[in-house]
Amino acid sequence: MHTALAVENGPLGVRVTWVRSPGSPDSPGVHDVWSMAARERGMTFDEIHKEFATDTPLRRVTPLAQIADAAVLLASDLAAGMTATMANATGGAQID
């Protein structure tokens, strides 16, 4: 679908890019779910955050500010040659 949007809108000068996010621990929904999981397991939020991060190559879960940074990059002229593609900001949790 994203590729079709890029092909259809590219001639109009519209680029189609997106950010793949792991779900940031500082976003309200993820924070709530992780907090609930931590309570159920007798852990603190920081402990469960660290546990989830161990499964990523960077050993951290990408915060919202860095997801926003990736979106700003894609929207900028620095990415003017990019379309029909995504920026993987999962810290390696999902490998392309």
N, CA, C and O atoms as a DFTB+ gen file, in Angstrom:
384 C
 N C O
     1  1       0.818      -1.189       0.000
     2  2       0.000       0.000       0.000
     3  2       0.866       1.258       0.000
     4  3       0.601       2.196      -0.752
     5  1       1.916       1.280       0.856
     6  2       2.781       2.451       0.908
     7  2       3.466       2.679      -0.440
     8  3       3.609       3.813      -0.896
     9  1       3.885       1.579      -1.066
    10  2       4.539       1.701      -2.363
    11  2       3.577       2.277      -3.392
    12  3       3.960       3.125      -4.198
    13  1       2.335       1.821      -3.368
    14  2       1.341       2.345      -4.299
    15  2       1.127       3.842      -4.083
    16  3       0.986       4.594      -5.047
    17  1       1.103       4.271      -2.833
    18  2       0.961       5.703      -2.546
    19  2       2.142       6.482      -3.095
    20  3       1.972       7.569      -3.649
    21  1       3.340       5.929      -2.942
    22  2       4.533       6.612      -3.442
    23  2       4.521       6.705      -4.958
    24  3       4.853       7.748      -5.522
    25  1       4.140       5.620      -5.619
    26  2       4.104       5.620      -7.082
    27  2       3.039       6.594      -7.585
    28  3       3.267       7.330      -8.545
    29  1       1.896       6.594      -6.944
    30  2       0.793       7.459      -7.369
    31  2       1.092       8.934      -7.136
    32  3       0.746       9.781      -7.959
    33  1       1.738       9.240      -6.005
    34  2       1.921      10.641      -5.628
    35  2       3.303      11.206      -5.923
    36  3       3.496      12.420      -5.862
    37  1       4.260      10.352      -6.239
    38  2       5.604      10.823      -6.555
    39  2       5.650      11.860      -7.653
    40  3       6.339      12.870      -7.508
    41  1       4.929      11.645      -8.761
    42  2       4.948      12.652      -9.837
    43  2       4.432      14.024      -9.393
    44  3       4.695      15.030     -10.050
    45  1       3.704      14.061      -8.285
    46  2       3.197      15.333      -7.748
    47  2       4.174      15.962      -6.765
    48  3       3.906      17.018      -6.191
    49  1       5.324      15.292      -6.580
    50  2       6.323      15.802      -5.648
    51  2       6.101      15.376      -4.214
    52  3       6.729      15.909      -3.299
    53  1       5.212      14.417      -4.011
    54  2       4.905      13.947      -2.667
    55  2       5.701      12.681      -2.386
    56  3       5.634      11.714      -3.145
    57  1       6.455      12.693      -1.292
    58  2       7.196      11.510      -0.875
    59  2       6.406      10.761       0.192
    60  3       5.676      11.372       0.973
    61  1       6.551       9.444       0.227
    62  2       5.857       8.613       1.207
    63  2       6.910       7.872       2.018
    64  3       7.589       6.979       1.510
    65  1       7.036       8.251       3.275
    66  2       7.973       7.602       4.189
    67  2       7.269       7.419       5.529
    68  3       6.280       8.093       5.816
    69  1       7.779       6.514       6.336
    70  2       7.183       6.283       7.634
    71  2       8.251       5.790       8.587
    72  3       9.332       5.376       8.169
    73  1       7.938       5.838       9.878
    74  2       8.859       5.415      10.929
    75  2       8.301       4.159      11.578
    76  3       7.150       4.128      12.015
    77  1       9.127       3.128      11.633
    78  2       8.761       1.924      12.384
    79  2       9.240       2.134      13.814
    80  3      10.425       2.351      14.069
    81  1       8.298       2.063      14.731
    82  2       8.586       2.307      16.141
    83  2       8.293       1.053      16.957
    84  3       7.365       0.308      16.643
    85  1       9.078       0.820      17.999
    86  2       8.842      -0.349      18.833
    87  2       7.727      -0.137      19.849
    88  3       7.299      -1.084      20.510
    89  1       7.263       1.077      19.974
    90  2       6.392       1.442      21.079
    91  2       7.302       1.983      22.168
    92  3       8.050       1.224      22.783
    93  1       7.250       3.250      22.405
    94  2       8.188       3.899      23.313
    95  2       7.737       3.796      24.760
    96  3       6.557       3.987      25.056
    97  1       8.664       3.497      25.668
    98  2       8.295       3.342      27.071
    99  2       7.770       4.624      27.700
   100  3       7.108       4.578      28.737
   101  1       8.054       5.764      27.087
   102  2       7.555       7.025      27.626
   103  2       6.260       7.485      26.965
   104  3       5.787       8.591      27.227
   105  1       5.684       6.641      26.107
   106  2       4.358       6.960      25.575
   107  2       3.322       6.444      26.569
   108  3       3.535       5.406      27.195
   109  1       2.207       7.152      26.723
   110  2       1.240       6.778      27.759
   111  2       0.757       5.326      27.673
   112  3       0.727       4.637      28.692
   113  1       0.389       4.859      26.514
   114  2      -0.141       3.493      26.408
   115  2       0.877       2.435      26.765
   116  3       0.584       1.517      27.530
   117  1       2.077       2.559      26.213
   118  2       3.133       1.583      26.502
   119  2       3.522       1.658      27.971
   120  3       3.702       0.627      28.619
   121  1       3.650       2.860      28.495
   122  2       4.013       3.012      29.909
   123  2       2.990       2.318      30.800
   124  3       3.359       1.635      31.755
   125  1       1.714       2.489      30.496
   126  2       0.664       1.858      31.302
   127  2       0.745       0.329      31.246
   128  3       0.634      -0.340      32.273
   129  1       0.935      -0.209      30.059
   130  2       1.002      -1.668      29.899
   131  2       2.236      -2.219      30.592
   132  3       2.159      -3.229      31.292
   133  1       3.372      -1.561      30.402
   134  2       4.598      -2.033      31.048
   135  2       4.487      -1.927      32.568
   136  3       4.968      -2.805      33.283
   137  1       3.865      -0.876      33.063
   138  2       3.685      -0.711      34.512
   139  2       2.825      -1.837      35.069
   140  3       3.121      -2.390      36.128
   141  1       1.757      -2.171      34.348
   142  2       0.886      -3.268      34.775
   143  2       1.654      -4.589      34.770
   144  3       1.549      -5.370      35.716
   145  1       2.424      -4.842      33.712
   146  2       3.215      -6.070      33.628
   147  2       4.246      -6.123      34.750
   148  3       4.487      -7.183      35.328
   149  1       4.848      -4.987      35.055
   150  2       5.838      -4.940      36.132
   151  2       5.185      -5.281      37.472
   152  3       5.730      -6.074      38.240
   153  1       4.034      -4.694      37.756
   154  2       3.331      -4.984      39.013
   155  2       2.985      -6.462      39.113
   156  3       3.170      -7.075      40.164
   157  1       2.483      -7.037      38.019
   158  2       2.104      -8.448      38.020
   159  2       3.296      -9.364      38.294
   160  3       3.140     -10.454      38.844
   161  1       4.472      -8.916      37.910
   162  2       5.676      -9.737      38.084
   163  2       6.498      -9.316      39.292
   164  3       7.581      -9.854      39.523
   165  1       5.997      -8.363      40.062
   166  2       6.710      -7.908      41.250
   167  2       7.983      -7.151      40.920
   168  3       8.976      -7.253      41.639
   169  1       7.954      -6.393      39.833
   170  2       9.116      -5.642      39.378
   171  2       8.786      -4.162      39.345
   172  3       7.621      -3.770      39.424
   173  1       9.824      -3.345      39.228
   174  2       9.613      -1.922      39.008
   175  2       9.523      -1.668      37.501
   176  3       9.876      -2.523      36.689
   177  1       9.046      -0.484      37.152
   178  2       8.982      -0.113      35.738
   179  2      10.382      -0.146      35.133
   180  3      10.564      -0.658      34.029
   181  1      11.366       0.391      35.839
   182  2      12.732       0.417      35.318
   183  2      13.281      -0.988      35.099
   184  3      14.010      -1.227      34.137
   185  1      12.939      -1.907      35.977
   186  2      13.409      -3.288      35.815
   187  2      12.803      -3.945      34.575
   188  3      13.500      -4.635      33.832
   189  1      11.502      -3.728      34.354
   190  2      10.882      -4.355      33.176
   191  2      11.364      -3.672      31.896
   192  3      11.525      -4.320      30.861
   193  1      11.592      -2.365      31.974
   194  2      12.147      -1.646      30.826
   195  2      13.511      -2.240      30.464
   196  3      13.786      -2.500      29.293
   197  1      14.342      -2.449      31.449
   198  2      15.668      -3.023      31.210
   199  2      15.544      -4.432      30.624
   200  3      16.312      -4.806      29.737
   201  1      14.589      -5.203      31.114
   202  2      14.380      -6.562      30.603
   203  2      13.978      -6.538      29.123
   204  3      14.523      -7.301      28.326
   205  1      13.038      -5.678      28.751
   206  2      12.631      -5.577      27.348
   207  2      13.798      -5.113      26.475
   208  3      13.951      -5.563      25.339
   209  1      14.611      -4.220      27.011
   210  2      15.731      -3.680      26.243
   211  2      16.801      -4.729      25.967
   212  3      17.527      -4.609      24.980
   213  1      16.920      -5.736      26.795
   214  2      17.959      -6.755      26.587
   215  2      17.735      -7.549      25.306
   216  3      18.662      -8.186      24.807
   217  1      16.530      -7.520      24.773
   218  2      16.230      -8.252      23.543
   219  2      16.523      -7.446      22.285
   220  3      16.254      -7.917      21.180
   221  1      17.066      -6.245      22.430
   222  2      17.379      -5.421      21.261
   223  2      18.895      -5.306      21.096
   224  3      19.623      -5.298      22.089
   225  1      19.372      -5.217      19.868
   226  2      20.813      -5.075      19.655
   227  2      21.427      -3.845      20.345
   228  3      22.573      -3.892      20.793
   229  1      20.664      -2.749      20.428
   230  2      21.183      -1.547      21.085
   231  2      21.003      -1.578      22.595
   232  3      21.494      -0.696      23.300
   233  1      20.301      -2.592      23.093
   234  2      20.035      -2.758      24.528
   235  2      19.286      -1.568      25.129
   236  3      19.511      -1.179      26.275
   237  1      18.383      -1.000      24.315
   238  2      17.511       0.064      24.808
   239  2      16.284       0.125      23.919
   240  3      16.300      -0.341      22.780
   241  1      15.223       0.704      24.453
   242  2      13.986       0.873      23.695
   243  2      13.894       2.354      23.335
   244  3      14.055       3.222      24.192
   245  1      13.639       2.626      22.079
   246  2      13.684       3.983      21.550
   247  2      12.619       4.876      22.188
   248  3      11.432       4.554      22.134
   249  1      13.031       5.997      22.793
   250  2      12.060       6.923      23.376
   251  2      11.357       7.760      22.300
   252  3      11.822       7.853      21.164
   253  1      10.241       8.358      22.681
   254  2       9.436       9.149      21.748
   255  2      10.227      10.267      21.068
   256  3      10.033      10.518      19.878
   257  1      11.101      10.932      21.792
   258  2      11.861      12.038      21.199
   259  2      12.706      11.549      20.026
   260  3      12.858      12.267      19.038
   261  1      13.255      10.349      20.118
   262  2      14.066       9.833      19.016
   263  2      13.197       9.351      17.860
   264  3      13.634       9.392      16.710
   265  1      11.989       8.899      18.136
   266  2      11.047       8.562      17.067
   267  2      10.698       9.851      16.314
   268  3      10.657       9.874      15.083
   269  1      10.449      10.915      17.071
   270  2      10.149      12.215      16.450
   271  2      11.331      12.712      15.619
   272  3      11.136      13.272      14.541
   273  1      12.553      12.513      16.111
   274  2      13.740      12.916      15.351
   275  2      13.792      12.211      14.001
   276  3      14.125      12.823      12.987
   277  1      13.462      10.923      13.993
   278  2      13.461      10.170      12.731
   279  2      12.401      10.725      11.782
   280  3      12.644      10.834      10.580
   281  1      11.234      11.074      12.308
   282  2      10.168      11.643      11.475
   283  2      10.581      12.997      10.901
   284  3      10.305      13.299       9.740
   285  1      11.238      13.803      11.720
   286  2      11.706      15.109      11.241
   287  2      12.742      14.920      10.137
   288  3      12.713      15.631       9.133
   289  1      13.647      13.975      10.314
   290  2      14.636      13.696       9.272
   291  2      13.949      13.310       7.969
   292  3      14.288      13.836       6.909
   293  1      12.986      12.395       8.041
   294  2      12.295      11.957       6.829
   295  2      11.540      13.101       6.153
   296  3      11.419      13.126       4.929
   297  1      11.041      14.031       6.929
   298  2      10.287      15.153       6.363
   299  2      11.195      16.259       5.826
   300  3      10.737      17.158       5.122
   301  1      12.477      16.186       6.161
   302  2      13.399      17.254       5.781
   303  2      13.982      17.045       4.382
   304  3      13.844      15.981       3.780
   305  1      14.632      18.090       3.893
   306  2      15.316      18.008       2.613
   307  2      16.487      17.026       2.654
   308  3      16.942      16.574       1.603
   309  1      16.978      16.691       3.837
   310  2      18.056      15.709       3.943
   311  2      17.620      14.345       3.417
   312  3      18.453      13.531       3.017
   313  1      16.319      14.101       3.419
   314  2      15.780      12.832       2.923
   315  2      15.023      13.028       1.615
   316  3      14.143      12.234       1.280
   317  1      15.357      14.066       0.886
   318  2      14.621      14.408      -0.339
   319  2      14.627      13.293      -1.373
   320  3      13.717      13.227      -2.199
   321  1      15.597      12.440      -1.353
   322  2      15.667      11.339      -2.316
   323  2      15.014      10.063      -1.822
   324  3      15.127       9.020      -2.466
   325  1      14.332      10.132      -0.688
   326  2      13.715       8.934      -0.127
   327  2      12.204       8.947      -0.325
   328  3      11.538       9.945      -0.046
   329  1      11.678       7.841      -0.806
   330  2      10.238       7.634      -0.873
   331  2       9.978       6.138      -0.898
   332  3      10.872       5.349      -1.204
   333  1       8.763       5.755      -0.580
   334  2       8.365       4.344      -0.533
   335  2       9.276       3.552       0.390
   336  3       9.638       2.412       0.096
   337  1       9.646       4.173       1.519
   338  2      10.549       3.509       2.449
   339  2      10.282       3.967       3.866
   340  3       9.569       4.943       4.099
   341  1      10.863       3.254       4.804
   342  2      10.683       3.594       6.203
   343  2      12.021       3.740       6.897
   344  3      13.052       3.264       6.423
   345  1      11.975       4.411       8.033
   346  2      13.121       4.480       8.926
   347  2      12.819       3.519      10.071
   348  3      11.787       3.630      10.733
   349  1      13.711       2.597      10.289
   350  2      13.543       1.613      11.355
   351  2      14.146       2.195      12.622
   352  3      15.367       2.251      12.766
   353  1      13.294       2.626      13.537
   354  2      13.737       3.220      14.792
   355  2      13.460       2.299      15.975
   356  3      13.189       2.760      17.084
   357  1      13.532       1.000      15.727
   358  2      13.237       0.009      16.774
   359  2      14.452      -0.364      17.606
   360  3      14.353      -1.201      18.503
   361  1      15.598       0.246      17.320
   362  2      16.816      -0.142      18.032
   363  2      17.261      -1.543      17.679
   364  3      18.060      -2.156      18.387
   365  1      16.733      -2.042      16.572
   366  2      17.073      -3.387      16.141
   367  2      16.118      -4.451      16.650
   368  3      16.322      -5.637      16.391
   369  1      15.071      -4.045      17.377
   370  2      14.091      -5.017      17.872
   371  2      13.410      -5.720      16.701
   372  3      13.064      -6.898      16.791
   373  1      13.221      -4.994      15.610
   374  2      12.712      -5.569      14.361
   375  2      13.760      -5.306      13.309
   376  3      14.060      -4.155      12.993
   377  1      14.317      -6.367      12.768
   378  2      15.387      -6.226      11.800
   379  2      14.814      -6.333      10.391
   380  3      14.039      -7.239      10.085
   381  1      15.209      -5.393       9.543
   382  2      14.729      -5.358       8.165
   383  2      15.367      -6.471       7.357
   384  3      15.087      -6.608       6.166
